[in-house]
Amino acid sequence: MRLRVQHQTVYRYEKPIPYSIQTLRVSPRPYEGCAVLDWSVRGEGRRELPSLIDGFGNLTHCHSVTRPHSEMTLAVEGEVETTDTAGIVRGAPEPLPPLFFLRETSLTATHPAIAALAAKVAGAPAVLARLHNLMSAVRDAMDYQIGVTDVQTAAADALQKGAGVCQDHAHVFIAAAKILGIPARYIGGYLWTGPESRDYDASHAWAEAFVPDLGWVGFDAANRICPTASYIRASVGLDYWSAAPVRGMRKGSSVETLAVKVTVGVGDQ
């Protein structure tokens, strides 16, 4: 399947600021389930941004504006060809061993409520079965609701609220998998939802867990499914903060507003 992405982020400031800098993790790297046909990340003046590979293996772009400005735009556009691998990720850059992803973060910290959720699926004899059961258990415990949480909400808080968005489902899944002794990590990317797809104000997120004899396998608890050819995998991290599509900082005191538009469609075959 050919999928085309357009992702625009616009920062606006009530009064000009002298300096801003952003880091973008929005670019897929090829693996057995994804061939990158064309991809660009541009900043002010439509200039292509410099890039590097971070410690997680993400293709990371950097953007800075060093003059007074009241508006700044980041534009991502590209096309990939995907195949359905039943969520199994092979051939992707893997600079870190699986055991690294047993590390706990503030967003994926253990909690009695998460331990209780993990205990519900611990009886399954096979790791893969445990993870599929965990994916369903997370979704059963949490409705999909926008506005209940934000990017700073920890897994335990989202679980106790009983609602959240894809990043919260991913955080809870990751935290519970680690309690079961299974390495798990956060994935950021894009999702095509079908011919009736609309514009979104965010990209998508899910989790991957390490299964012996299979390797890394994706689990999208928000949609109760392992990633298919409709998914574009763009970033890897321990949690949202290390895999966030755009993170930045600025100098100067000004009220900031942010507008994000993400469009995912089928490209020309």
C-alpha positions as CSV (number, residue, x, y, z in Angstrom):
1,M,0.0,0.0,0.0
2,R,1.3,3.5,-0.9
3,L,0.5,6.1,1.8
4,R,1.2,9.8,1.5
5,V,1.6,12.1,4.6
6,Q,1.3,15.8,5.0
7,H,2.0,17.1,8.5
8,Q,2.1,20.8,9.2
9,T,2.9,22.4,12.5
10,V,2.5,26.2,13.0
11,Y,3.7,28.1,16.0
12,R,2.3,31.6,16.6
13,Y,3.4,34.1,19.3
14,E,1.4,37.0,20.7
15,K,4.5,39.1,20.4
16,P,7.8,38.4,18.6
17,I,10.4,36.2,20.3
18,P,14.1,36.3,19.6
19,Y,14.9,32.6,19.3
20,S,13.3,29.1,19.0
21,I,14.6,25.6,18.4
22,Q,12.7,22.4,17.7
23,T,13.7,18.7,17.3
24,L,11.5,16.6,15.0
25,R,11.2,12.8,15.0
26,V,8.7,12.4,12.1
27,S,10.6,10.5,9.5
28,P,10.2,6.7,8.9
29,R,13.3,4.6,8.4
30,P,13.0,1.6,6.1
31,Y,12.4,-2.0,7.4
32,E,10.8,-5.1,6.0
33,G,7.3,-3.6,6.3
34,C,8.1,-0.1,4.9
35,A,9.9,1.3,2.0
36,V,10.4,5.1,2.0
37,L,9.8,6.4,-1.5
38,D,10.0,10.2,-0.8
39,W,10.2,12.2,2.5
40,S,11.1,15.8,3.3
41,V,11.1,17.9,6.5
42,R,11.3,21.6,5.9
43,G,11.3,24.7,8.0
44,E,11.2,28.5,7.4
45,G,11.7,29.4,3.8
46,R,10.8,25.8,2.8
47,R,14.5,24.8,3.4
48,E,15.3,21.2,4.1
49,L,16.4,20.7,7.7
50,P,19.6,19.1,8.8
51,S,19.3,15.7,10.4
52,L,21.1,13.1,12.6
53,I,20.4,9.7,14.0
54,D,19.6,9.7,17.7
55,G,20.4,7.0,20.3
56,F,17.2,5.2,19.6
57,G,17.9,5.0,15.9
58,N,15.4,7.7,14.9
59,L,16.1,10.0,12.0
60,T,15.9,13.3,13.8
61,H,15.7,16.8,12.2
62,C,16.7,20.1,13.9
63,H,15.2,23.5,13.3
64,S,16.0,26.9,14.7
65,V,15.1,30.5,14.1
66,T,17.6,33.0,15.5
67,R,15.8,36.3,14.6
68,P,12.7,37.9,16.1
69,H,9.7,36.1,14.8
70,S,6.0,35.8,15.6
71,E,5.2,32.8,13.5
72,M,7.1,29.7,12.4
73,T,6.0,26.7,10.3
74,L,7.3,23.1,10.0
75,A,6.2,21.1,7.0
76,V,6.6,17.3,6.7
77,E,5.6,15.5,3.5
78,G,6.4,12.1,2.1
79,E,5.3,8.8,0.6
80,V,6.0,5.3,1.7
81,E,5.0,1.8,0.5
82,T,3.9,-0.5,3.3
83,T,3.2,-4.2,3.6
84,D,1.2,-6.0,6.3
85,T,3.6,-8.0,8.6
86,A,1.1,-8.8,11.3
87,G,2.8,-6.2,13.5
88,I,6.2,-7.9,13.4
89,V,9.1,-5.5,12.9
90,R,12.1,-6.9,11.2
91,G,15.1,-5.2,9.6
92,A,14.6,-1.9,11.4
93,P,17.6,-0.1,12.9
94,E,18.1,-1.5,16.5
95,P,21.0,0.3,18.2
96,L,19.8,-0.8,21.7
97,P,19.3,-4.3,23.1
98,P,15.7,-5.3,24.0
99,L,16.5,-5.3,27.8
100,F,17.1,-1.6,27.6
101,F,13.4,-1.2,27.2
102,L,12.7,-2.6,30.6
103,R,13.7,0.9,31.9
104,E,10.9,2.7,33.8
105,T,10.2,6.4,33.1
106,S,8.0,8.9,34.9
107,L,5.3,8.3,32.2
108,T,5.5,4.5,32.4
109,A,6.0,4.1,36.2
110,T,4.6,1.1,38.0
111,H,1.5,1.5,40.1
112,P,-0.8,-0.9,42.0
113,A,-3.6,-0.3,39.4
114,I,-1.2,-1.2,36.6
115,A,0.1,-4.2,38.4
116,A,-3.5,-5.4,38.9
117,L,-4.1,-5.0,35.1
118,A,-1.0,-7.0,34.3
119,A,-2.0,-9.7,36.8
120,K,-5.2,-10.3,34.8
121,V,-3.2,-11.5,31.8
122,A,-0.2,-13.1,33.5
123,G,-1.8,-16.6,33.3
124,A,-1.5,-16.9,29.6
125,P,1.1,-19.6,28.8
126,A,2.8,-17.8,25.8
127,V,4.3,-14.3,25.7
128,L,2.4,-13.4,22.5
129,A,-0.9,-14.5,24.0
130,R,-0.2,-12.5,27.1
131,L,0.4,-9.4,25.1
132,H,-2.7,-9.8,23.0
133,N,-4.7,-10.2,26.2
134,L,-3.0,-7.2,27.6
135,M,-3.9,-5.1,24.6
136,S,-7.6,-5.9,25.1
137,A,-7.4,-5.4,28.8
138,V,-5.9,-1.9,28.4
139,R,-8.7,-0.9,26.0
140,D,-11.4,-2.4,28.2
141,A,-10.1,-0.3,31.1
142,M,-9.8,2.9,29.2
143,D,-12.2,4.7,26.8
144,Y,-10.8,6.8,24.0
145,Q,-11.5,10.4,24.9
146,I,-9.8,13.6,23.7
147,G,-9.2,16.3,26.3
148,V,-9.1,14.1,29.4
149,T,-5.3,13.8,29.5
150,D,-2.3,15.6,28.0
151,V,1.3,14.7,27.1
152,Q,2.4,15.0,30.7
153,T,-0.2,12.5,32.0
154,A,1.5,9.4,33.5
155,A,0.2,5.9,32.7
156,A,-1.2,5.3,36.2
157,D,-3.1,8.6,36.1
158,A,-4.7,7.8,32.7
159,L,-5.7,4.4,33.9
160,Q,-7.3,5.7,37.0
161,K,-9.2,8.3,34.9
162,G,-10.4,5.4,32.8
163,A,-9.9,7.4,29.6
164,G,-7.3,8.9,27.3
165,V,-5.9,9.0,23.8
166,C,-3.5,6.7,21.9
167,Q,-0.4,7.8,23.8
168,D,-2.1,7.0,27.1
169,H,-3.1,3.5,25.9
170,A,0.5,3.0,24.8
171,H,1.9,4.1,28.1
172,V,-0.3,1.8,30.1
173,F,0.5,-1.1,27.8
174,I,4.2,-0.4,28.2
175,A,4.1,-0.1,31.9
176,A,2.1,-3.3,32.3
177,A,4.3,-5.3,29.9
178,K,7.4,-4.3,32.0
179,I,5.7,-5.6,35.1
180,L,5.3,-8.9,33.3
181,G,9.0,-8.8,32.5
182,I,8.5,-8.1,28.8
183,P,10.5,-5.3,27.2
184,A,8.2,-2.7,25.6
185,R,8.6,0.7,23.9
186,Y,6.7,3.6,22.6
187,I,6.2,4.1,18.8
188,G,5.2,7.4,17.1
189,G,3.9,7.6,13.6
190,Y,0.9,7.9,11.3
191,L,-2.2,5.9,10.6
192,W,-4.5,5.8,7.5
193,T,-8.0,5.2,8.7
194,G,-9.6,4.5,5.3
195,P,-11.2,6.3,2.4
196,E,-13.2,8.6,4.7
197,S,-10.0,9.7,6.5
198,R,-10.2,13.3,7.7
199,D,-7.5,15.8,8.8
200,Y,-6.2,15.2,12.3
201,D,-4.6,17.5,14.9
202,A,-2.1,14.9,16.0
203,S,-0.1,11.9,14.7
204,H,-0.7,8.4,16.1
205,A,1.1,6.3,18.7
206,W,1.2,2.7,19.8
207,A,3.6,0.3,21.5
208,E,5.9,-2.5,20.6
209,A,6.9,-5.5,22.8
210,F,9.7,-8.0,22.4
211,V,8.6,-11.6,21.8
212,P,11.1,-14.4,21.8
213,D,11.5,-16.0,18.3
214,L,9.6,-13.2,16.7
215,G,11.3,-10.0,17.8
216,W,9.5,-6.7,18.2
217,V,5.8,-6.8,17.6
218,G,3.4,-3.8,17.5
219,F,0.3,-3.5,19.6
220,D,-2.1,-0.6,19.1
221,A,-4.3,-0.9,22.2
222,A,-6.4,2.2,21.3
223,N,-7.6,0.3,18.2
224,R,-7.3,-3.2,19.6
225,I,-5.1,-4.3,16.7
226,C,-1.5,-5.1,15.7
227,P,-0.3,-2.5,13.2
228,T,-1.1,-3.3,9.5
229,A,-0.1,-1.8,6.2
230,S,-2.1,1.3,7.2
231,Y,0.5,2.3,9.8
232,I,3.7,4.3,9.2
233,R,6.3,3.8,12.0
234,A,8.3,7.1,12.4
235,S,9.9,7.1,15.9
236,V,10.9,4.9,18.8
237,G,11.4,5.7,22.5
238,L,10.9,4.7,26.1
239,D,7.8,6.9,26.2
240,Y,6.2,10.0,24.5
241,W,9.0,12.3,25.6
242,S,11.8,10.4,23.8
243,A,9.7,9.7,20.7
244,A,7.6,13.0,20.4
245,P,7.1,14.2,16.9
246,V,8.1,17.7,17.7
247,R,9.7,19.1,20.9
248,G,11.3,22.5,21.4
249,M,12.1,25.5,23.5
250,R,12.2,29.2,23.0
251,K,13.6,32.4,24.5
252,G,11.4,35.3,25.3
253,S,8.1,35.8,27.1
254,S,5.1,35.5,24.8
255,V,1.8,33.6,24.7
256,E,2.2,30.6,22.2
257,T,-0.5,29.0,20.2
258,L,0.0,25.8,18.2
259,A,-1.9,24.5,15.2
260,V,-1.2,21.0,13.9
261,K,-2.7,19.4,10.7
262,V,-2.0,15.8,9.8
263,T,-3.4,14.3,6.6
264,V,-2.8,10.6,5.6
265,G,-4.0,9.3,2.3
266,V,-3.4,6.7,-0.3
267,G,-0.7,7.6,-2.8
268,D,-0.6,6.8,-6.5
269,Q,-0.1,3.2,-7.2
